[in-house]
């Protein structure tokens, strides 16, 4: 009932701003559920890193997809986890030097970034990190990722992330100074 009420409110609120695309986008960005009652996935295939590839972390880019993810806060984490197995190709590779990326690659890159502080410290245990991906691999970053996924499968990556989410979800918070998610000390 709450979801239906929230959806109805958001649809009403959007109708109050006819022609105001920015207000409409901002309201829809916080809508966790589609009109059909399903969790809305992020449009990762349209993620555009043009002009911000060398900033280091996804959250430091002003792409509209990342803006939507940040607006949804930690509720975006399980949605990104659900998208780890998506194979829809992005319009352009999301990583410099990669031949292609798909939505699942982007979800992984974003999740790693969202749990990495400004000093490069990753702060979620139990998930495959770039260190795991490149360990013992003599290929490019893309090659190592593709090999890791070939050997372990996207489902295993997704399961590890979901297990970590279920274990820590009540202790995850956004640190505005570090612009990343962190695990609260118990």
C-alpha positions as CSV (number, residue, x, y, z in Angstrom):
1,X,0.0,0.0,0.0
2,X,2.9,2.4,0.9
3,X,4.5,1.8,-2.5
4,X,1.2,2.5,-4.3
5,X,0.8,5.6,-2.3
6,X,4.3,6.8,-3.0
7,X,3.9,6.0,-6.7
8,X,0.6,7.9,-6.9
9,X,2.2,10.9,-5.1
10,X,5.1,11.0,-7.4
11,X,2.8,10.8,-10.5
12,X,0.7,13.6,-9.0
13,X,3.8,15.7,-8.2
14,X,5.1,15.3,-11.7
15,X,1.8,16.4,-13.1
16,X,2.1,19.6,-11.0
17,X,5.1,20.7,-13.0
18,X,4.0,20.4,-16.6
19,X,6.8,21.1,-19.0
20,X,9.4,21.3,-16.1
21,X,11.7,18.5,-17.2
22,X,14.2,19.0,-14.4
23,X,11.5,18.8,-11.7
24,X,10.1,15.7,-13.4
25,X,13.5,14.0,-13.6
26,X,14.3,14.8,-9.9
27,X,11.0,13.4,-8.7
28,X,11.3,10.3,-10.8
29,X,14.9,9.8,-9.8
30,X,13.8,9.2,-6.2
31,X,11.0,6.9,-7.2
32,X,12.1,3.5,-6.1
33,X,9.3,1.6,-7.8
34,X,8.0,1.8,-11.3
35,X,4.3,2.4,-12.0
36,X,4.0,-1.4,-12.5
37,X,5.2,-2.0,-9.0
38,X,8.7,-3.3,-10.0
39,X,12.0,-2.0,-8.8
40,X,13.3,0.4,-11.5
41,X,16.7,-0.6,-12.9
42,X,19.2,2.1,-13.7
43,X,19.8,2.8,-17.5
44,X,23.4,1.6,-17.2
45,X,23.7,1.1,-21.0
46,X,23.4,4.8,-21.4
47,X,26.1,5.6,-18.7
48,X,28.4,8.2,-20.3
49,X,31.8,8.9,-18.8
50,X,32.9,11.4,-21.5
51,X,34.9,14.1,-19.8
52,X,35.3,12.3,-16.5
53,X,37.1,9.1,-17.1
54,X,40.3,10.2,-15.3
55,X,38.5,11.3,-12.1
56,X,39.0,7.8,-10.7
57,X,35.6,7.1,-9.2
58,X,32.2,6.9,-10.8
59,X,30.5,9.1,-8.1
60,X,32.9,12.0,-9.1
61,X,31.3,12.2,-12.5
62,X,28.2,14.2,-13.2
63,X,26.6,11.7,-15.6
64,X,22.8,11.7,-15.3
65,X,22.8,7.9,-14.5
66,X,25.2,8.4,-11.6
67,X,23.2,11.4,-10.4
68,X,20.1,9.2,-10.2
69,X,22.1,6.5,-8.4
70,X,23.4,9.0,-5.8
71,X,19.9,10.5,-5.4
72,X,18.5,7.1,-4.5
73,X,21.2,6.7,-1.8
74,X,21.9,3.2,-0.4
75,X,18.6,1.9,-1.9
76,X,20.6,2.0,-5.2
77,X,23.0,-0.7,-4.0
78,X,20.7,-3.8,-4.3
79,X,19.4,-2.5,-7.7
80,X,23.0,-2.3,-8.9
81,X,23.7,-5.7,-7.5
82,X,20.6,-7.1,-9.4
83,X,22.1,-5.6,-12.6
84,X,25.5,-7.3,-12.3
85,X,24.3,-10.1,-14.6
86,X,22.9,-7.7,-17.3
87,X,24.6,-8.1,-20.7
88,X,23.2,-5.1,-22.6
89,X,26.1,-3.2,-24.3
90,X,26.8,0.4,-23.4
91,X,26.8,2.9,-26.2
92,X,30.5,3.6,-25.5
93,X,32.9,1.7,-23.3
94,X,32.6,3.0,-19.7
95,X,36.3,2.5,-19.1
96,X,39.2,4.1,-21.0
97,X,41.0,1.5,-23.2
98,X,38.3,-1.1,-23.0
99,X,36.9,-2.5,-26.3
100,X,33.3,-2.6,-24.9
101,X,31.4,-2.7,-21.6
102,X,27.9,-4.0,-20.8
103,X,25.5,-3.0,-18.1
104,X,26.8,-5.7,-15.7
105,X,30.4,-4.4,-16.1
106,X,29.1,-0.9,-15.4
107,X,27.2,-2.1,-12.3
108,X,30.4,-3.7,-11.0
109,X,32.6,-0.6,-11.7
110,X,30.0,1.6,-9.9
111,X,29.7,-0.6,-6.9
112,X,33.4,-0.8,-6.5
113,X,33.6,3.0,-6.8
114,X,30.7,3.7,-4.4
115,X,32.6,1.8,-1.7
116,X,36.0,3.4,-2.3
117,X,37.0,6.5,-0.4
118,X,39.0,9.4,-1.8
119,X,42.3,7.8,-0.8
120,X,41.4,4.6,-2.8
121,X,40.6,2.4,0.1
122,X,37.8,-0.1,-0.6
123,X,35.7,-0.7,2.5
124,X,33.4,-3.6,2.0
125,X,34.5,-7.1,2.8
126,X,33.5,-10.4,1.1
127,X,33.2,-9.2,-2.5
128,X,35.5,-9.6,-5.4
129,X,37.6,-6.4,-5.8
130,X,39.9,-5.3,-8.6
131,X,42.8,-6.9,-6.5
132,X,41.0,-10.3,-6.8
133,X,40.3,-9.8,-10.5
134,X,43.9,-9.0,-11.4
135,X,45.6,-11.4,-9.1
136,X,47.8,-13.7,-11.2
137,X,46.5,-12.2,-14.4
138,X,48.9,-10.8,-17.0
139,X,46.3,-9.2,-19.2
140,X,44.9,-5.7,-19.4
141,X,42.3,-4.7,-16.8
142,X,39.6,-5.5,-19.3
143,X,41.2,-8.9,-20.1
144,X,41.5,-9.8,-16.4
145,X,37.9,-8.8,-15.8
146,X,36.7,-10.9,-18.8
147,X,38.8,-13.9,-17.6
148,X,37.6,-13.5,-14.0
149,X,33.9,-13.5,-15.2
150,X,34.6,-16.5,-17.5
151,X,36.1,-18.5,-14.7
152,X,33.7,-17.5,-11.9
153,X,30.6,-16.4,-13.6
154,X,28.6,-13.2,-13.1
155,X,26.2,-15.0,-10.8
156,X,29.0,-15.7,-8.3
157,X,30.0,-12.0,-8.4
158,X,26.3,-11.1,-7.8
159,X,26.0,-13.6,-5.0
160,X,29.0,-12.3,-3.2
161,X,27.7,-8.7,-3.4
162,X,24.2,-9.8,-2.3
163,X,25.7,-11.7,0.7
164,X,27.7,-8.7,1.7
165,X,24.7,-6.4,1.3
166,X,22.5,-8.6,3.4
167,X,25.2,-8.8,6.1
168,X,25.9,-5.1,6.2
169,X,22.9,-3.2,4.9
170,X,21.8,-1.9,8.3
171,X,25.3,-0.5,8.9
172,X,25.9,1.1,5.5
173,X,25.8,4.9,5.4
174,X,27.0,7.6,3.0
175,X,30.0,9.6,4.1
176,X,29.6,13.1,2.5
177,X,33.2,14.0,3.1
178,X,34.5,10.9,1.4
179,X,31.7,10.7,-1.1
180,X,31.3,7.0,-0.7
181,X,29.4,4.4,1.2
182,X,31.0,3.1,4.4
183,X,30.2,0.5,7.0
184,X,29.4,1.9,10.5
185,X,31.5,0.5,13.3
186,X,29.3,-1.7,15.5
